[in-house]
Amino acid sequence: MISARNLLAAVLLAAASIIPSFAQDGELAFKFEGPRRYAGFIPSGADVSLTYSGLSLSPEGNTRLFLMVGAGYENGSLLRDLVTGDPWAATDEGYTYDAPDFRWDLAFIQGLARRNDGDNLVEAFAYYRGRYDAYANELSSAVFPDIHGIFGTSIMGGMSYDSRTLSEHYFKDGMYAEASAEWGPGILNASTDFWRVSGQVRGFLPVFDFPTEGGNRFNAYLAGFAGVDYADGTSVPIYVNQSFGGRKLRDSLGDSVRGYGWNKFDSSFKSVANAELRLLGPSLGLDAILPLLYGFIDTGFYAGFAGSTDYASASGFIASAGVGAAIDLADVVQLGAYAGFRLMEDRLYYPRDAFFWGIMLFSHF
């Protein structure tokens, strides 16, 4: 009998081989979606995608088929008491473990309105999403049935609006907005049975663009992000509570509000707002390699810790501010350092100094 995992592997292999066979020139696009990282800054894998745009189901917008696969040897952590489910305050790191994983997305995307350049302004999307996580630890917990990892699948649907443009000087302008709903039934694995709704808005506003050509790129712009996520279910996986949902998962609230700690504030409801002033350029030899300086202000709100004995209805605000510097590679990935101050006391976890700094390989919003 064919197992569910083998069947899914066969489907992914078939999709990856069939789509290129009938794609014509210009209809198939390969993209590097982003790096995986170990310890925050060590490259340990990648996500890549294939997009087929040879279908035309509506004159109102482009039709796309999307396949993403990714794998990485990452590290994970859980900052919860294994018995009570309460936020962990005994140490700053909590329980840490290696976490190799494999992920895949299959999606149908239909444009509903076009931008001036002919690309989709408004899209509707439907996703099938899967992942296999292996958490290398010897922990045991009735509160977290996926403490050793999961094999889980989900379906997601939503809509998006995208008016963003990227100039020759890597100058960003416009707005992106997205709303989605995701359901992960416990059909294949009882340790993952959840649903969640998510929304986000990203905006970019030009400040100045120095009128030069070639490698002398130099500009500044304001960037903002706002996101909200709520998850519930009979068995919500660790990764769901530790992320913001949507077409691309975003890191935990404790990571999104810089300085509060990776994978912290894994609440059922979470929201975040980030504001940055970015100074970009000039190019470093190649046009696509740019230095980046930025100042940031981050705020977040958390409410409710699923499975917790004493913090099931706990809520609060967190905020930080600081500066950072990075090298931007073709607007795909950045490597840099940042420093700042926590503006609000962390009342749930092990006490830390207000000042923080870090080094990270990341994909900027």
N, C-alpha and C positions, 0 to 999 in steps of 0.2 A: 504494500500500500504506500502511495506517495505521501510523504509528510507535508504539512502546510509550509514548512520552511523551504523544502525542496521545490514545491510548486511555485512559491513566490520567486525563488531564484531563477526558475525556468522562465517565468513571465518577464522578469527584468531583462534576462539575456535575450529573449525574443524581441522585446521592444527595442533594445539597443541595436539589434542587428537588422530588424525589418525597416525601421524608419530611414536609415541611410540608403537603403536599396532603392527606394522610389523618390528620394529627394533630388531635385535638380539644383543647378548652380544658384547660390544665393538663398535657397530655401532652408538650409540647415546651418545652424549656428552653434559653435562650441564655445563655452565660457567657463572661466575659472571663477567659481562662486566665492571662494575664500579659504583661508588656511585653517587647519586644526592646530591646536597648540597644547603643549605640556608645560605645566608650571607657569602658564601665562605668556611665555615668550619663546619657547622652544618649538619650532615647526615639527609637527608629528603626524601630518596627514593633510587631506584637502577634500573639498567638495567641488565637483565639476558637473556641468549640465550640457544637454543637447536640446535645442529648440527647433522644431520643424514648423515652418510657416507656409507650406505649400497648399494648405486648404483655404477655401474662400466660401464661408457659409453665409456671410452677410455683407452687404456693401457699406454698412455703418462702421465696420471695424475689422481688424485682422483676426484671423483664427490661428491659434497656436497649440501644438502638442509639446509638452515639456517633460523631460526626464532628467532627474538629478540623482547622482549617486555620490556617496562620500564615505570615507573611512578614516579613522585616526586612533592613535594610542594616546589617550588623554588621561588626566587624573581627575578624580571626583572627590567630593566631601559631603558629609551630612552633619549639620550642626543641630541635631535633635537628640534628646534622651531616648534611648531605644526602648525603654519601658513605658514612660509617661508620654512620649511624643512632644515634650516641652522644648522650647529653644535651649540649646546647649550653652552653658556658661562656665563649665569647668576649665576649659582651655580655649585659646583663641582659634585653634585650627579645627576642633571637633574630630570626627572620624574621617580619616583620609585613606584613599585607596586608588590603585590604578584602574582605569576604566576604558579599555579598548571598545570601540563600537563601530557599527556599520549602519548607514541610513540611506533611504531612497524615497523619492517622490515621483509620482506620475500625475500629470495635470492636464486638464483641458481648459484653455483660456479663450474667451470670446470677447472681442472689442465691441463696445456699444456706441462709441463716439470717437471721432478722430481729432488729433491735434493739427496745427497748421502744417507740420512736417509730414503728415500722413500716418504717423504711428498712433497707437491707441491712447486716447485721453481717459476714457472710462472702460473698465474691464469687469467682466464676471468670470469667476474661476471656480473650478472644482478639483480637489486634490485627493489622491490616495497616498497615504504616508505610512512608512514603516521604519522600524529601527530594531537593531539587536545590540543590547548593551550587556557587557560582562564586567561586573564589579568584583575585583580581586580582593576579597576580604573574608574573614572568618566570623563576621558579626551575625547576630541572630535577633530578630525583632518581629513581634506580632503586629506592631503598629505599621511597619513598612515591609509588606510582603515582597517587594522587589529589591530588597537590600542586597541581593547577589546579582541583580541585573534583570533584564526583561527581554522578551520578544513580543513587540507590540505593534499594532496597526491602528490607523485611524482614517477617517474621511473628514474633509473640510471644504466648506464653501464660503464664498464671500464676494465682495466687490472692492474695486480700487479706483482711485483717481490719480493721474500722474501728469503734471505740467512741467516737470523739471527739465532743465536744459544744462548742458555742460559745454562751455565755450572752448575755443582753441587754447585758451590760457587755463584750462581746468577751473573755470569760473562758474560756480553753481548759482542757479536762479530757479524759482518756481516752488511748487508744493507737491507732496505725495500724501495721500490719505488712504486708509485701508480699514475695512471691518470684516470680521470673519467669525464663523462658528465651527467648532471641531468636536467630533465624537469618536471616542476610542472604546468600542465595545469589548468586553472580556470574552470574546468567542474563542480566540486562540490561546489566551493566557489570562487566568483569573486574577493575576497580580496587577493587571492594568485594565481598569474599567472606569472611564471618566468622560466628562464633557467640559468644554470651556468656550468662552466668548472673549474676543480680543479686538482692540482697535488701536490705531496709531495715526499720527499726523507728523510729517516732516516738512519743514519750510526753510527756504534759503533766500536771503535778501542781500543784493550787492551793496557794498560800501564804496569801493573804488576799484578800478582796473587800469593799471598803468599801460598806456598804449605803446607796446613794443612788439617786435616780431621775433621768431625763433626761440632761443633758449632764455631770453630775458623776461620770462613770465613773472609777474608780480601783481598780486591783487589781494583784496580782503573782502570778506562777506560774513554776515550773521547767519548762524545755523541754529535751528531749534527742533526739538523732538518732544512729543508727548505721547505716552502710551498707557493703556489700561488693560487689565487681564483679570478674569475671574474663572476659577476652576472648581469643579465639584464632581462627586461620583462615589461609588462604593469602594473603589480602590484607585486613588489618584497616584500615578507614578511620581517618584522623586523628581525626575527631570521636568515634569509638568509644573510642579510647584516652584521649581527653581528657574523658571523661564517665563518670558512673555511670548504668547502664541502669535500666529500669523503665518504668512508665506515663508518668512525667514524667522526662526526662533531668535529671540534676544536674551542676553544673559540675565541673571538673577537681579532682583531689586538692589541687593547689597553691592553688586558690581556696577549696575547702571547708575547708581548714586555713588560716585567714586569716593573711595576711602573707607567704606563701611564693611567691606569684606566679601569675598567671593562666596557665592551660594548662601549668603545670609538673607534673612527676611523672606523665607520661602512660604509666604502666606497664601491663603486662598484668593484673596483680593489684593491687588497691588496696582499702583499707578506711579508714573514717573514723568518728570519734565526736565529736559536738559536745554540750556542755552549756551552758545559759544560764539566768540568772535575769533575768526580764523584769518591768519595772515599767511599767504602762500607764495613761495618762490623766493629768489629766481631759481631756474633749473640748475641741476648739478650735472653738467656734462650732457646727459640725455634729456630730451624734453619731458619724458614721462617720469623722471626722478626729481621730486620737488621737496624742499624743506618746508615744514609746517610748524608755525607757532600758534598757540591758541590759549585763550582764557575761558574758563567755564564756571557755570553755576548749575548745580544739580539739586533737585528736590524729589522726594518720594513719600508715598503713604502706603502703609500695610494694614491689613485687618484680617483676623481669623487664621488660626493654625490648625489645619485638619488633623484629627487624631490626637490632639494635645489634651492633656488632662486639665491643666490650669490656665492655658493660654488660648483656648478655643475661640474666645471673643476679644483677644488682645488687639490693640490698634495703636498707631502712632505715626509721627512724621520724622523724616530724616532729611538732612541737607548738607551740602558741602560746596566749597569754591576753591579754585586754584588755577594753575597754569600748566602747560605742557609743551613739549617739542617732539617732533617726529619726522621721519623720512617717508614721504608718500610715493608709492610705486604705482603709477598709472591709475590712480584713484581706485585701486582694488584692495590694497593692503598697506598698513602703516606699521612701522616699528619705531617706538619712542619711549619717552619717560615723562612722568607727570608728578606734580606735588601740590598739596593743598591742605586745607583745614576742614575738619568736621565742624559744622555750625550747630549741630544739635547732639545732645548726649545719647549714646547707644544704651538703652535701658534693658535690653534683652540678653546681651551676650557678654563675654569676658571684657572687662574694662580695657580701653586703649587710649593712648595719647591723642590729642586733637590733631596734631600734625601727621600727615601721611605722605608717602611717595611710592612710586612703583615703576616697573619696566614691563612693557606689554607689546606683543604682536597682535594687531587687532584690525578690524574693518570698521572704519568710521561711518556714522550714519550720514 
